[in-house]
Amino acid sequence: MARFRWRTLIICLACILVISAWSFWIADASDAIFQSLRCGLCHKPDRKSAGPSLPEIARAYSGQQQGLVQYLKGESEPLLDFGKRQMMEPKLARTREISDTERRDLADYILSFRGK
């Protein structure tokens, strides 16, 4: 019986490690997309810059991941518009070129800043 408990404990710990590693990998992949598209030049995690901060965007799109994906795909207007839409247009052309999965990952990355 004690042997079974140890086996169960080891299996549970292994699962936790795998899930944690997977979560970190996903976050790194999403951050890599954000960085490769150079979104961070205008959208900062801690302050407003040339564009709204990541927390501002995340709060505006809270609970609306699909709305953010549609915006990144060029299918909708932004919920936040600070009169810089023209400046953002060339960058949006790049978000239209990435895959749907990458676009969803990018949206999830941005939305992860909601509580920050």
C-alpha positions as CSV (number, residue, x, y, z in Angstrom):
1,M,0.0,0.0,0.0
2,A,2.8,2.4,0.9
3,R,4.4,1.6,-2.4
4,F,1.3,2.6,-4.3
5,R,1.2,5.9,-2.5
6,W,4.8,6.7,-3.5
7,R,4.1,5.8,-7.1
8,T,1.0,8.0,-7.1
9,L,3.0,10.8,-5.6
10,I,5.8,10.5,-8.1
11,I,3.3,10.4,-11.0
12,C,1.5,13.5,-9.7
13,L,4.8,15.4,-9.3
14,A,5.9,14.4,-12.8
15,C,2.6,15.6,-14.2
16,I,3.0,19.0,-12.4
17,L,6.5,19.3,-13.8
18,V,5.3,18.6,-17.4
19,I,2.4,21.0,-17.1
20,S,4.7,23.7,-15.7
21,A,7.3,23.2,-18.4
22,W,4.5,23.3,-21.1
23,S,3.2,26.6,-19.6
24,F,6.6,28.2,-19.7
25,W,7.2,27.0,-23.2
26,I,3.9,28.5,-24.4
27,A,4.6,31.8,-22.7
28,D,8.1,31.9,-24.3
29,A,6.6,31.1,-27.7
30,S,4.0,33.9,-27.3
31,D,6.6,36.4,-26.1
32,A,8.8,35.4,-29.1
33,I,6.0,36.2,-31.5
34,F,5.4,39.6,-29.7
35,Q,9.2,40.3,-30.0
36,S,9.6,39.1,-33.6
37,L,6.8,41.4,-34.7
38,R,8.4,44.2,-32.7
39,C,5.2,45.0,-30.9
40,G,7.2,46.0,-27.9
41,L,8.5,49.1,-29.6
42,C,5.2,50.8,-29.0
43,H,3.4,48.6,-26.5
44,K,5.2,48.3,-23.1
45,P,4.2,46.1,-20.2
46,D,4.6,48.8,-17.6
47,R,3.7,52.1,-19.3
48,K,2.1,53.9,-22.2
49,S,4.5,54.7,-25.0
50,A,3.8,55.4,-28.6
51,G,0.8,53.1,-28.2
52,P,-1.3,51.9,-25.3
53,S,0.4,49.7,-22.7
54,L,-0.2,46.0,-22.7
55,P,-2.3,46.2,-19.5
56,E,-4.5,48.9,-21.1
57,I,-5.0,46.7,-24.2
58,A,-5.7,43.6,-22.0
59,R,-8.3,45.5,-19.9
60,A,-10.0,46.8,-23.0
61,Y,-10.2,43.3,-24.5
62,S,-10.9,41.5,-21.3
63,G,-13.0,38.4,-22.0
64,Q,-12.9,39.2,-25.8
65,Q,-10.0,37.1,-27.0
66,Q,-11.7,36.6,-30.4
67,G,-12.2,40.4,-30.7
68,L,-8.5,41.0,-30.3
69,V,-7.7,38.2,-32.8
70,Q,-10.1,39.8,-35.3
71,Y,-8.4,43.1,-34.8
72,L,-5.0,41.5,-35.3
73,K,-6.3,39.9,-38.4
74,G,-7.6,43.2,-39.8
75,E,-11.2,42.2,-39.5
76,S,-12.4,44.8,-36.9
77,E,-11.7,48.2,-35.6
78,P,-9.7,48.6,-32.4
79,L,-11.4,49.0,-29.1
80,L,-8.7,51.5,-28.1
81,D,-7.9,54.3,-30.6
82,F,-5.6,57.1,-29.7
83,G,-5.6,58.6,-33.2
84,K,-2.6,56.5,-34.2
85,R,-4.4,54.0,-36.4
86,Q,-2.5,55.2,-39.5
87,M,0.8,54.6,-37.7
88,M,-0.3,51.1,-36.6
89,E,-1.4,50.0,-40.1
90,P,2.0,48.8,-41.3
91,K,2.4,46.7,-38.2
92,L,-1.1,45.2,-38.6
93,A,0.0,44.0,-42.0
94,R,2.5,41.8,-40.3
95,T,0.0,40.4,-37.8
96,R,-2.2,39.4,-40.8
97,E,0.7,37.4,-42.2
98,I,1.1,35.1,-39.2
99,S,-0.8,31.9,-38.7
100,D,-4.2,31.8,-36.9
101,T,-2.5,29.9,-34.1
102,E,0.2,32.4,-33.7
103,R,-2.3,35.2,-33.8
104,R,-4.3,33.5,-31.0
105,D,-1.1,33.0,-29.0
106,L,-0.2,36.7,-29.5
107,A,-3.7,37.7,-28.3
108,D,-3.4,35.4,-25.2
109,Y,0.0,36.9,-24.4
110,I,-1.4,40.4,-24.6
111,L,-4.4,39.4,-22.5
112,S,-2.1,37.9,-19.9
113,F,-1.3,41.5,-18.8
114,R,-4.8,42.3,-17.7
115,G,-4.1,42.1,-14.0
116,K,-0.8,43.9,-14.1
